[in-house]
Amino acid sequence: MDSEAAELTEKAKQTRQRILDTALNLFATKGYEATTMRDIASGAKCSLGLAYRYFAHKEEFVLAMYRQMAGETSAQLAALPKGSMAERFYRLMLARLKQATAYRDAFRALFSATMNPNSGVDIMSDRAAGARNEARQAFVDLVKGSTDMPTSPMDERLATLLYSAHFGLILFWLYDRSPDQRLSRELLAVMSEILGLLRTFLPLPPVKQGLMRLASIADAAFGS
């Protein structure tokens, strides 16, 4: 949760959350562009002024969703048991996909905006940097808390690559039409198996150098 929301009273937090949930539901059913602040206030059963008090612009709903999901990911990571990096990645991503189910329709409706660098709410923007950094930190903690943690600086590099890989998995999951998104879980299983093999061969110089180059590219892309 962002610092401004953290300072609210419990009642105010509940009101803010209701307005956010209403906005995300409307984005999913009506579309992001077509949904107005007046629609959101009406759906949340509050005044337009109150809606603007918590969210000054419509874009702030999307940024709040990013922050909320990042916070949930951090909480899920903290609950993970000890295990190898591959095991912990598998368990975290299973939990993350389950958590993201509540946002799936909203994600689909917002996809063009989240991927558009001119939208003001794209996931790679400076405005979303806080949420990205919090989510990436969860993967740093995942790697460093693993029983087979690599030595520095490879621990940070692997965290960056796992953070990047999780975006690819979520994108696949968004458009997975198999029953109960079975194919997404199968893809996650394969990714985890590859991660286990990768950890075995990580000491080899060509593997390490290749991963360092990939991680540098990902770092630059995500603004880490």
N, C-alpha and C positions, 0 to 999 in steps of 0.2 A: 504494500500500500504506500502511496506517496505521502510525503511529510504533511501536506495540508490536510489530507483525509485522516491521518493519524491523530491530529489535534482535535477532531470533532468529538462531540459527546456521543454516547452510545445511540441515543435516539436520532441524532443527526446522521450518524453512520448508516443507520437502517434506512433513513429517508434517501440518502444519497445512493445506497445500493439499490433501492427500489426503482429510482429514476434510471440508473444505469441498466438494470435488468430490463426495464420497459423499453429503453432505447435499443438494446441489442435484439430484443424480440421484434420490434418494429422494423429494424434494418433487415432482419431475416424474412419477414413477411411482406413488407412494402417496398423494400429497397433503400439503400443508403441515401441516394440522391433525392428520392421522393419524400423521405421522412423529414418533417420539419420539427423545430423545437416545440412548436405549439402541439403537434401530434404527440410528442413525448410527454409533455406536461399533462395533457388530457389523459393519456393512457396511464400515467403514474398517479392520477388523481391529485395533482398539486397545481399551484398557480404557475404561470409562465415565469414570473419573477423568481420563484423558488428554484425552478429548474435551472435558470441562468445563474443563480447564486452558486450552485454546485458545479455547473458545467457552462462556462462562459461562451463556448463555441461547440458546434456539433462534433468537430474533430476530437474534442476532449473525451468523448465517449469511447472512441477507438483507442486512444492512448491509455485510458483507464482500464480498458479490457486487456491491453498488453501488460500493464503493471499488475493487474489482478492475477493473470495467468502465470506471470513470472514469480509472484509471491507464492502461489499454490505449488509451483514446481520446487521452490526452495523448501517448502514444508514437506513435500513428498520425499525429497532427497534426505532430509534430516531423519526421516522415519525408516530409511533403508537399513537392512542388516549388513554386517560385514560380508565381504565376498570379493571375488575377482572383479576386475574392471568390466569384463564382458557380462558377468552376472548382474552387476549393479546397473549397467546401462540397460539391460533387458528389463529389469524390474522397474526402473524409473520410467522408461518409455511406455511400458504397459500402463502404468499409473497415469502418465501424461495423456495418453490417448483416451483413457477412460474419462479423465477430467475434462479433456477438450470436447467430449461429446456434447456437453451443454452449450458449447460455442459453435458447433459445426455449421448450423444453418446461417448464423451470423457471419462466420468466416467466409462462407461461399458468397454471401451477398456483398461482403466487403472486399473480396479478393482483388478486383480491379483497382480499388483505391489503395489497398495495402501494398500492391506491387507497382503503383504509379508514383514515380519520384516527384511528380508535381501536385500530388493530392494533398500534401500536408500531413498525411497520416501513414505514409509508407513505413514499413517495418525497419527500413534502413536509414530513416531520417534522423537528424540530430535530436528531434523531439522525442523519438522513441529510444534514444541511447540509454537512458536509465533502465528501462525495462529489459533491453538487450543485455546490458551489463549484469543485471541481477540474474537473468536466466543463464548467462554464460558462467557466472560464478558458481551456479549449482553444478555445472559439469566439471569445473575445477575441483570442487569439493568431492564430487563423485570419484574422480581420478585419484586425488590425494588420499581419499579414505579407503581405497581398494587395497586388498591384501597383496596384489602384485604391482603396486605403484611403481612407475619408472622413475629414474632419477631426473633431477632438473637439468636442462630446461624442457625435456621431453614431456614432463607431466603437464605443463602449460600448453604445449603444442598439441598433445592428444586431446586435452579438454576442448581446445578450439575446434579440432576436427570433429569431435563428437557433437559439439554444439551445432556445427554446420550440418552434420549428418541428420540431426533430429529435425531440421527444417525440411530436408528432403523427404523424410518419412511422413511428416505431417501433411506435406503437399500431396503425397501419394494417397494417404488416408482420406484426405478431403474428397477425392474423386473415386475412391474405392467403392464399387457397387456390389461387391460380393456379399453374401449373407453375413451379417454381423461383422463386416469388414475383416473377414477371415484372411484375405490376401495380405492385409497390412500386418497382421500378427505373424504371418509366415515370413514376410519381408524382414520384420524385426528380428525373428529368430536367425535368419541367414546373416543379417548384419552383425548380430552378437557372436555368431560362430566365426565370422571373418575377423572380428575384433580379437577374439581369443587366439586365433592363428597369428594375427599381426603382433600381438604382445609377445608371442614366442620368438618371432623372427626380428623383433625390434633391435636387438643388439647388433645386427648385421649392418655395416656402414651404408650399403646402398639403400636399404629399407629406411634407416634413420634419416639419411639425406633427403630421400624422396618425401618423407613425411614432413620434414622441416620446411621444404619448399611449398608443399600444399598448405601447411599451417600459416606460412607467411602470406600467401594469397588470401586465405580466409580471414586472417587478421586485418588485412587491408580492406577487404570487402565489408566486414562488419564494424570497422572503425574501432577495433579493440586497442 
